[in-house]
């Protein structure tokens, strides 16, 4: 019984980690499109 519960929990943890990784990839791609203007004093 404990072995089935442990297997169930590990499978669900793996699925949740895959979902979180997929969501993180999407939000990171959104930020790469934004490029702020660099001040003149830092361009040298």
C-alpha positions in Angstrom: 0.0 0.0 0.0 2.8 2.4 0.9 4.7 1.6 -2.2 1.6 2.5 -4.4 1.2 5.8 -2.6 4.8 6.6 -2.9 4.8 5.9 -6.6 1.6 8.0 -7.1 3.2 10.9 -5.2 6.4 10.8 -7.2 4.6 10.6 -10.6 2.5 13.6 -9.6 5.5 15.5 -8.5 7.2 14.8 -11.8 4.2 16.0 -13.8 4.0 19.2 -11.7 7.7 20.0 -12.3 7.2 19.5 -16.0 4.3 21.9 -16.0 6.2 24.5 -14.0 9.2 24.2 -16.3 6.9 24.8 -19.3 5.3 27.8 -17.8 8.7 29.3 -16.9 9.9 28.9 -20.4 6.9 30.9 -21.8 7.3 33.8 -19.3 11.1 34.0 -19.9 10.5 34.3 -23.7 8.2 37.2 -23.1 10.9 39.1 -21.3 13.5 38.7 -24.0 11.5 40.9 -26.4 11.9 43.9 -24.0 15.1 45.8 -24.5 15.4 49.0 -22.5 17.3 52.0 -23.8 20.8 52.3 -22.5 21.8 55.7 -21.0 24.4 57.6 -23.0 26.8 57.6 -20.0 26.9 53.8 -20.0 27.3 53.4 -23.7 31.0 54.4 -23.6 
